[in-house]
């Protein structure tokens, strides 16, 4: 999960491209955070995303 000054998002990998997905976070316990909006089971998410991985950037899974 990443934050910039205007949004909270995760970086999802679709094909070989990074896609920023706006999220709303919920409860957080033991390093696990509940995430709401726009994600589906099986989505590939960048675990340690940073805003330097721009939306649309090529990534390797």
PyMOL Python script that loads the backbone (N, CA, C, O; Angstrom):
from pymol import cmd

cmd.read_pdbstr("""\
ATOM      1  N   UNK A   1       0.852  -1.161   0.000  1.00  0.00           N
ATOM      2  CA  UNK A   1       0.000   0.000   0.000  1.00  0.00           C
ATOM      3  C   UNK A   1       0.902   1.229   0.000  1.00  0.00           C
ATOM      4  O   UNK A   1       1.883   1.291   0.742  1.00  0.00           O
ATOM      5  N   UNK A   2       0.563   2.199  -0.834  1.00  0.00           N
ATOM      6  CA  UNK A   2       1.346   3.425  -0.944  1.00  0.00           C
ATOM      7  C   UNK A   2       0.436   4.626  -0.752  1.00  0.00           C
ATOM      8  O   UNK A   2      -0.777   4.551  -0.943  1.00  0.00           O
ATOM      9  N   UNK A   3       1.041   5.706  -0.378  1.00  0.00           N
ATOM     10  CA  UNK A   3       0.316   6.959  -0.238  1.00  0.00           C
ATOM     11  C   UNK A   3       1.101   8.048  -0.943  1.00  0.00           C
ATOM     12  O   UNK A   3       2.330   8.082  -0.870  1.00  0.00           O
ATOM     13  N   UNK A   4       0.398   8.934  -1.623  1.00  0.00           N
ATOM     14  CA  UNK A   4       1.024  10.177  -2.016  1.00  0.00           C
ATOM     15  C   UNK A   4       0.176  11.264  -1.374  1.00  0.00           C
ATOM     16  O   UNK A   4      -0.662  10.945  -0.530  1.00  0.00           O
ATOM     17  N   UNK A   5       0.345  12.499  -1.723  1.00  0.00           N
ATOM     18  CA  UNK A   5      -0.361  13.564  -1.026  1.00  0.00           C
ATOM     19  C   UNK A   5      -1.866  13.567  -1.282  1.00  0.00           C
ATOM     20  O   UNK A   5      -2.614  14.166  -0.510  1.00  0.00           O
ATOM     21  N   UNK A   6      -2.325  12.912  -2.347  1.00  0.00           N
ATOM     22  CA  UNK A   6      -3.736  12.981  -2.681  1.00  0.00           C
ATOM     23  C   UNK A   6      -4.461  11.649  -2.657  1.00  0.00           C
ATOM     24  O   UNK A   6      -5.690  11.636  -2.708  1.00  0.00           O
ATOM     25  N   UNK A   7      -3.758  10.530  -2.582  1.00  0.00           N
ATOM     26  CA  UNK A   7      -4.448   9.254  -2.691  1.00  0.00           C
ATOM     27  C   UNK A   7      -3.733   8.137  -1.960  1.00  0.00           C
ATOM     28  O   UNK A   7      -2.542   8.227  -1.663  1.00  0.00           O
ATOM     29  N   UNK A   8      -4.478   7.088  -1.677  1.00  0.00           N
ATOM     30  CA  UNK A   8      -3.938   5.868  -1.098  1.00  0.00           C
ATOM     31  C   UNK A   8      -4.196   4.791  -2.144  1.00  0.00           C
ATOM     32  O   UNK A   8      -5.315   4.670  -2.642  1.00  0.00           O
ATOM     33  N   UNK A   9      -3.170   4.006  -2.483  1.00  0.00           N
ATOM     34  CA  UNK A   9      -3.314   3.053  -3.573  1.00  0.00           C
ATOM     35  C   UNK A   9      -2.420   1.838  -3.372  1.00  0.00           C
ATOM     36  O   UNK A   9      -1.489   1.853  -2.566  1.00  0.00           O
ATOM     37  N   UNK A  10      -2.727   0.783  -4.128  1.00  0.00           N
ATOM     38  CA  UNK A  10      -1.832  -0.363  -4.257  1.00  0.00           C
ATOM     39  C   UNK A  10      -1.454  -0.437  -5.727  1.00  0.00           C
ATOM     40  O   UNK A  10      -2.138   0.118  -6.587  1.00  0.00           O
ATOM     41  N   UNK A  11      -0.364  -1.125  -6.001  1.00  0.00           N
ATOM     42  CA  UNK A  11       0.071  -1.318  -7.384  1.00  0.00           C
ATOM     43  C   UNK A  11      -0.248  -2.750  -7.774  1.00  0.00           C
ATOM     44  O   UNK A  11       0.320  -3.697  -7.230  1.00  0.00           O
ATOM     45  N   UNK A  12      -1.165  -2.897  -8.724  1.00  0.00           N
ATOM     46  CA  UNK A  12      -1.565  -4.211  -9.243  1.00  0.00           C
ATOM     47  C   UNK A  12      -0.822  -4.433 -10.548  1.00  0.00           C
ATOM     48  O   UNK A  12      -0.631  -3.495 -11.322  1.00  0.00           O
ATOM     49  N   UNK A  13      -0.400  -5.668 -10.799  1.00  0.00           N
ATOM     50  CA  UNK A  13       0.280  -6.013 -12.046  1.00  0.00           C
ATOM     51  C   UNK A  13      -0.740  -6.695 -12.956  1.00  0.00           C
ATOM     52  O   UNK A  13      -1.324  -7.719 -12.604  1.00  0.00           O
ATOM     53  N   UNK A  14      -0.938  -6.102 -14.134  1.00  0.00           N
ATOM     54  CA  UNK A  14      -1.832  -6.663 -15.146  1.00  0.00           C
ATOM     55  C   UNK A  14      -0.985  -6.878 -16.393  1.00  0.00           C
ATOM     56  O   UNK A  14      -0.469  -5.923 -16.973  1.00  0.00           O
ATOM     57  N   UNK A  15      -0.843  -8.142 -16.805  1.00  0.00           N
ATOM     58  CA  UNK A  15       0.103  -8.440 -17.883  1.00  0.00           C
ATOM     59  C   UNK A  15       1.497  -8.163 -17.344  1.00  0.00           C
ATOM     60  O   UNK A  15       1.922  -8.799 -16.379  1.00  0.00           O
ATOM     61  N   UNK A  16       2.197  -7.249 -17.936  1.00  0.00           N
ATOM     62  CA  UNK A  16       3.508  -6.847 -17.415  1.00  0.00           C
ATOM     63  C   UNK A  16       3.532  -5.349 -17.130  1.00  0.00           C
ATOM     64  O   UNK A  16       4.588  -4.719 -17.187  1.00  0.00           O
ATOM     65  N   UNK A  17       2.369  -4.784 -16.824  1.00  0.00           N
ATOM     66  CA  UNK A  17       2.257  -3.341 -16.555  1.00  0.00           C
ATOM     67  C   UNK A  17       1.757  -3.097 -15.135  1.00  0.00           C
ATOM     68  O   UNK A  17       0.907  -3.826 -14.625  1.00  0.00           O
ATOM     69  N   UNK A  18       2.299  -2.060 -14.512  1.00  0.00           N
ATOM     70  CA  UNK A  18       1.837  -1.620 -13.207  1.00  0.00           C
ATOM     71  C   UNK A  18       0.565  -0.791 -13.385  1.00  0.00           C
ATOM     72  O   UNK A  18       0.470   0.041 -14.287  1.00  0.00           O
ATOM     73  N   UNK A  19      -0.401  -1.033 -12.514  1.00  0.00           N
ATOM     74  CA  UNK A  19      -1.643  -0.271 -12.525  1.00  0.00           C
ATOM     75  C   UNK A  19      -1.924   0.188 -11.108  1.00  0.00           C
ATOM     76  O   UNK A  19      -2.054  -0.637 -10.204  1.00  0.00           O
ATOM     77  N   UNK A  20      -2.019   1.485 -10.905  1.00  0.00           N
ATOM     78  CA  UNK A  20      -2.356   1.992  -9.581  1.00  0.00           C
ATOM     79  C   UNK A  20      -3.845   1.829  -9.363  1.00  0.00           C
ATOM     80  O   UNK A  20      -4.649   2.193 -10.222  1.00  0.00           O
ATOM     81  N   UNK A  21      -4.216   1.281  -8.210  1.00  0.00           N
ATOM     82  CA  UNK A  21      -5.612   1.062  -7.862  1.00  0.00           C
ATOM     83  C   UNK A  21      -5.891   1.806  -6.567  1.00  0.00           C
ATOM     84  O   UNK A  21      -5.326   1.483  -5.522  1.00  0.00           O
ATOM     85  N   UNK A  22      -6.763   2.803  -6.638  1.00  0.00           N
ATOM     86  CA  UNK A  22      -7.147   3.542  -5.437  1.00  0.00           C
ATOM     87  C   UNK A  22      -7.862   2.597  -4.476  1.00  0.00           C
ATOM     88  O   UNK A  22      -8.697   1.789  -4.882  1.00  0.00           O
ATOM     89  N   UNK A  23      -7.519   2.713  -3.205  1.00  0.00           N
ATOM     90  CA  UNK A  23      -8.117   1.846  -2.187  1.00  0.00           C
ATOM     91  C   UNK A  23      -8.523   2.666  -0.970  1.00  0.00           C
ATOM     92  O   UNK A  23      -8.125   3.819  -0.802  1.00  0.00           O
ATOM     93  N   UNK A  24      -9.317   2.039  -0.145  1.00  0.00           N
ATOM     94  CA  UNK A  24      -9.627   2.540   1.180  1.00  0.00           C
ATOM     95  C   UNK A  24      -9.170   1.461   2.142  1.00  0.00           C
ATOM     96  O   UNK A  24      -9.554   0.300   1.996  1.00  0.00           O
ATOM     97  N   UNK A  25      -8.360   1.821   3.119  1.00  0.00           N
ATOM     98  CA  UNK A  25      -7.871   0.807   4.059  1.00  0.00           C
ATOM     99  C   UNK A  25      -8.779   0.746   5.270  1.00  0.00           C
ATOM    100  O   UNK A  25      -9.376   1.741   5.682  1.00  0.00           O
ATOM    101  N   UNK A  26      -8.864  -0.461   5.833  1.00  0.00           N
ATOM    102  CA  UNK A  26      -9.682  -0.689   7.019  1.00  0.00           C
ATOM    103  C   UNK A  26      -8.799  -0.997   8.202  1.00  0.00           C
ATOM    104  O   UNK A  26      -7.775  -0.350   8.421  1.00  0.00           O
ATOM    105  N   UNK A  27      -9.207  -1.991   8.961  1.00  0.00           N
ATOM    106  CA  UNK A  27      -8.469  -2.372  10.167  1.00  0.00           C
ATOM    107  C   UNK A  27      -7.118  -2.956   9.803  1.00  0.00           C
ATOM    108  O   UNK A  27      -6.950  -3.552   8.739  1.00  0.00           O
ATOM    109  N   UNK A  28      -6.149  -2.776  10.706  1.00  0.00           N
ATOM    110  CA  UNK A  28      -4.814  -3.314  10.519  1.00  0.00           C
ATOM    111  C   UNK A  28      -4.407  -4.057  11.791  1.00  0.00           C
ATOM    112  O   UNK A  28      -4.420  -3.486  12.882  1.00  0.00           O
ATOM    113  N   UNK A  29      -4.044  -5.339  11.643  1.00  0.00           N
ATOM    114  CA  UNK A  29      -3.647  -6.164  12.781  1.00  0.00           C
ATOM    115  C   UNK A  29      -2.429  -6.989  12.375  1.00  0.00           C
ATOM    116  O   UNK A  29      -2.444  -7.667  11.347  1.00  0.00           O
ATOM    117  N   UNK A  30      -1.387  -6.927  13.180  1.00  0.00           N
ATOM    118  CA  UNK A  30      -0.173  -7.731  12.957  1.00  0.00           C
ATOM    119  C   UNK A  30       0.379  -7.589  11.542  1.00  0.00           C
ATOM    120  O   UNK A  30       0.787  -8.581  10.938  1.00  0.00           O
ATOM    121  N   UNK A  31       0.395  -6.375  11.008  1.00  0.00           N
ATOM    122  CA  UNK A  31       0.964  -6.110   9.696  1.00  0.00           C
ATOM    123  C   UNK A  31       0.069  -6.474   8.526  1.00  0.00           C
ATOM    124  O   UNK A  31       0.485  -6.352   7.374  1.00  0.00           O
ATOM    125  N   UNK A  32      -1.155  -6.919   8.797  1.00  0.00           N
ATOM    126  CA  UNK A  32      -2.118  -7.238   7.741  1.00  0.00           C
ATOM    127  C   UNK A  32      -3.206  -6.172   7.767  1.00  0.00           C
ATOM    128  O   UNK A  32      -3.809  -5.904   8.806  1.00  0.00           O
ATOM    129  N   UNK A  33      -3.446  -5.566   6.600  1.00  0.00           N
ATOM    130  CA  UNK A  33      -4.413  -4.474   6.516  1.00  0.00           C
ATOM    131  C   UNK A  33      -5.563  -4.846   5.602  1.00  0.00           C
ATOM    132  O   UNK A  33      -5.367  -5.362   4.501  1.00  0.00           O
ATOM    133  N   UNK A  34      -6.758  -4.575   6.076  1.00  0.00           N
ATOM    134  CA  UNK A  34      -7.963  -4.772   5.284  1.00  0.00           C
ATOM    135  C   UNK A  34      -7.997  -3.723   4.177  1.00  0.00           C
ATOM    136  O   UNK A  34      -7.718  -2.550   4.428  1.00  0.00           O
ATOM    137  N   UNK A  35      -8.335  -4.134   2.957  1.00  0.00           N
ATOM    138  CA  UNK A  35      -8.352  -3.211   1.817  1.00  0.00           C
ATOM    139  C   UNK A  35      -9.705  -3.314   1.125  1.00  0.00           C
ATOM    140  O   UNK A  35     -10.196  -4.414   0.868  1.00  0.00           O
ATOM    141  N   UNK A  36     -10.309  -2.156   0.822  1.00  0.00           N
ATOM    142  CA  UNK A  36     -11.601  -2.111   0.152  1.00  0.00           C
ATOM    143  C   UNK A  36     -11.458  -1.434  -1.205  1.00  0.00           C
ATOM    144  O   UNK A  36     -10.594  -0.575  -1.381  1.00  0.00           O
ATOM    145  N   UNK A  37     -12.287  -1.809  -2.152  1.00  0.00           N
ATOM    146  CA  UNK A  37     -12.425  -1.206  -3.477  1.00  0.00           C
ATOM    147  C   UNK A  37     -11.568  -1.884  -4.526  1.00  0.00           C
ATOM    148  O   UNK A  37     -10.380  -2.119  -4.307  1.00  0.00           O
ATOM    149  N   UNK A  38     -12.141  -2.188  -5.617  1.00  0.00           N
ATOM    150  CA  UNK A  38     -11.500  -2.474  -6.904  1.00  0.00           C
ATOM    151  C   UNK A  38     -10.490  -3.616  -6.963  1.00  0.00           C
ATOM    152  O   UNK A  38      -9.791  -3.734  -7.970  1.00  0.00           O
ATOM    153  N   UNK A  39     -10.375  -4.454  -5.953  1.00  0.00           N
ATOM    154  CA  UNK A  39      -9.471  -5.596  -6.022  1.00  0.00           C
ATOM    155  C   UNK A  39     -10.287  -6.872  -6.017  1.00  0.00           C
ATOM    156  O   UNK A  39     -11.367  -6.936  -5.430  1.00  0.00           O
ATOM    157  N   UNK A  40      -9.753  -7.890  -6.682  1.00  0.00           N
ATOM    158  CA  UNK A  40     -10.423  -9.180  -6.770  1.00  0.00           C
ATOM    159  C   UNK A  40      -9.483 -10.271  -6.272  1.00  0.00           C
ATOM    160  O   UNK A  40      -8.264 -10.113  -6.339  1.00  0.00           O
ATOM    161  N   UNK A  41     -10.033 -11.376  -5.772  1.00  0.00           N
ATOM    162  CA  UNK A  41      -9.174 -12.501  -5.399  1.00  0.00           C
ATOM    163  C   UNK A  41      -8.319 -12.908  -6.597  1.00  0.00           C
ATOM    164  O   UNK A  41      -8.810 -12.985  -7.723  1.00  0.00           O
ATOM    165  N   UNK A  42      -7.056 -13.164  -6.349  1.00  0.00           N
ATOM    166  CA  UNK A  42      -6.145 -13.570  -7.418  1.00  0.00           C
ATOM    167  C   UNK A  42      -5.382 -12.425  -8.064  1.00  0.00           C
ATOM    168  O   UNK A  42      -4.448 -12.671  -8.827  1.00  0.00           O
ATOM    169  N   UNK A  43      -5.757 -11.161  -7.777  1.00  0.00           N
ATOM    170  CA  UNK A  43      -4.997 -10.031  -8.324  1.00  0.00           C
ATOM    171  C   UNK A  43      -3.557 -10.095  -7.828  1.00  0.00           C
ATOM    172  O   UNK A  43      -3.315 -10.410  -6.662  1.00  0.00           O
ATOM    173  N   UNK A  44      -2.605  -9.799  -8.701  1.00  0.00           N
ATOM    174  CA  UNK A  44      -1.191  -9.778  -8.351  1.00  0.00           C
ATOM    175  C   UNK A  44      -0.836  -8.362  -7.902  1.00  0.00           C
ATOM    176  O   UNK A  44      -0.918  -7.416  -8.685  1.00  0.00           O
ATOM    177  N   UNK A  45      -0.446  -8.226  -6.651  1.00  0.00           N
ATOM    178  CA  UNK A  45      -0.174  -6.919  -6.041  1.00  0.00           C
ATOM    179  C   UNK A  45       1.307  -6.816  -5.696  1.00  0.00           C
ATOM    180  O   UNK A  45       1.893  -7.772  -5.188  1.00  0.00           O
ATOM    181  N   UNK A  46       1.914  -5.667  -5.966  1.00  0.00           N
ATOM    182  CA  UNK A  46       3.313  -5.418  -5.595  1.00  0.00           C
ATOM    183  C   UNK A  46       3.357  -5.235  -4.077  1.00  0.00           C
ATOM    184  O   UNK A  46       2.718  -4.334  -3.534  1.00  0.00           O
ATOM    185  N   UNK A  47       4.112  -6.092  -3.403  1.00  0.00           N
ATOM    186  CA  UNK A  47       4.123  -6.090  -1.936  1.00  0.00           C
ATOM    187  C   UNK A  47       4.730  -4.819  -1.352  1.00  0.00           C
ATOM    188  O   UNK A  47       4.184  -4.262  -0.399  1.00  0.00           O
ATOM    189  N   UNK A  48       5.839  -4.352  -1.900  1.00  0.00           N
ATOM    190  CA  UNK A  48       6.502  -3.154  -1.378  1.00  0.00           C
ATOM    191  C   UNK A  48       6.488  -2.072  -2.450  1.00  0.00           C
ATOM    192  O   UNK A  48       7.533  -1.643  -2.938  1.00  0.00           O
ATOM    193  N   UNK A  49       5.291  -1.645  -2.800  1.00  0.00           N
ATOM    194  CA  UNK A  49       5.138  -0.654  -3.874  1.00  0.00           C
ATOM    195  C   UNK A  49       5.597   0.719  -3.399  1.00  0.00           C
ATOM    196  O   UNK A  49       5.462   1.077  -2.229  1.00  0.00           O
ATOM    197  N   UNK A  50       6.140   1.467  -4.339  1.00  0.00           N
ATOM    198  CA  UNK A  50       6.511   2.853  -4.091  1.00  0.00           C
ATOM    199  C   UNK A  50       5.977   3.679  -5.251  1.00  0.00           C
ATOM    200  O   UNK A  50       5.736   3.144  -6.333  1.00  0.00           O
ATOM    201  N   UNK A  51       5.790   4.968  -5.038  1.00  0.00           N
ATOM    202  CA  UNK A  51       5.215   5.784  -6.113  1.00  0.00           C
ATOM    203  C   UNK A  51       6.180   5.977  -7.279  1.00  0.00           C
ATOM    204  O   UNK A  51       5.802   6.548  -8.302  1.00  0.00           O
ATOM    205  N   UNK A  52       7.436   5.504  -7.137  1.00  0.00           N
ATOM    206  CA  UNK A  52       8.384   5.545  -8.259  1.00  0.00           C
ATOM    207  C   UNK A  52       8.023   4.510  -9.327  1.00  0.00           C
ATOM    208  O   UNK A  52       8.467   4.620 -10.469  1.00  0.00           O
ATOM    209  N   UNK A  53       7.210   3.491  -8.956  1.00  0.00           N
ATOM    210  CA  UNK A  53       6.687   2.549  -9.954  1.00  0.00           C
ATOM    211  C   UNK A  53       5.430   3.199 -10.508  1.00  0.00           C
ATOM    212  O   UNK A  53       4.337   3.033  -9.967  1.00  0.00           O
ATOM    213  N   UNK A  54       5.600   3.930 -11.578  1.00  0.00           N
ATOM    214  CA  UNK A  54       4.501   4.721 -12.132  1.00  0.00           C
ATOM    215  C   UNK A  54       3.418   3.855 -12.749  1.00  0.00           C
ATOM    216  O   UNK A  54       3.679   2.752 -13.227  1.00  0.00           O
ATOM    217  N   UNK A  55       2.204   4.371 -12.729  1.00  0.00           N
ATOM    218  CA  UNK A  55       1.077   3.730 -13.376  1.00  0.00           C
ATOM    219  C   UNK A  55       1.417   3.523 -14.855  1.00  0.00           C
ATOM    220  O   UNK A  55       1.778   4.472 -15.551  1.00  0.00           O
ATOM    221  N   UNK A  56       1.302   2.288 -15.329  1.00  0.00           N
ATOM    222  CA  UNK A  56       1.609   1.968 -16.724  1.00  0.00           C
ATOM    223  C   UNK A  56       3.044   1.519 -16.955  1.00  0.00           C
ATOM    224  O   UNK A  56       3.392   1.139 -18.073  1.00  0.00           O
ATOM    225  N   UNK A  57       3.886   1.553 -15.922  1.00  0.00           N
ATOM    226  CA  UNK A  57       5.290   1.151 -16.081  1.00  0.00           C
ATOM    227  C   UNK A  57       5.403  -0.354 -16.312  1.00  0.00           C
ATOM    228  O   UNK A  57       4.598  -1.130 -15.798  1.00  0.00           O
ATOM    229  N   UNK A  58       6.412  -0.761 -17.091  1.00  0.00           N
ATOM    230  CA  UNK A  58       6.715  -2.184 -17.306  1.00  0.00           C
ATOM    231  C   UNK A  58       7.272  -2.755 -16.000  1.00  0.00           C
ATOM    232  O   UNK A  58       8.136  -2.141 -15.374  1.00  0.00           O
ATOM    233  N   UNK A  59       6.784  -3.917 -15.593  1.00  0.00           N
ATOM    234  CA  UNK A  59       7.296  -4.600 -14.409  1.00  0.00           C
ATOM    235  C   UNK A  59       7.453  -6.071 -14.705  1.00  0.00           C
ATOM    236  O   UNK A  59       6.838  -6.593 -15.635  1.00  0.00           O
ATOM    237  N   UNK A  60       8.282  -6.750 -13.911  1.00  0.00           N
ATOM    238  CA  UNK A  60       8.441  -8.202 -14.015  1.00  0.00           C
ATOM    239  C   UNK A  60       7.820  -8.829 -12.779  1.00  0.00           C
ATOM    240  O   UNK A  60       8.058  -8.385 -11.655  1.00  0.00           O
ATOM    241  N   UNK A  61       7.033  -9.852 -12.996  1.00  0.00           N
ATOM    242  CA  UNK A  61       6.409 -10.551 -11.856  1.00  0.00           C
ATOM    243  C   UNK A  61       7.315 -11.661 -11.379  1.00  0.00           C
ATOM    244  O   UNK A  61       6.977 -12.369 -10.430  1.00  0.00           O
TER     245      UNK A  61
END
""", "prot")
cmd.dss("prot")
cmd.show_as("cartoon", "prot")
cmd.util.cbc("prot")
cmd.orient("prot")
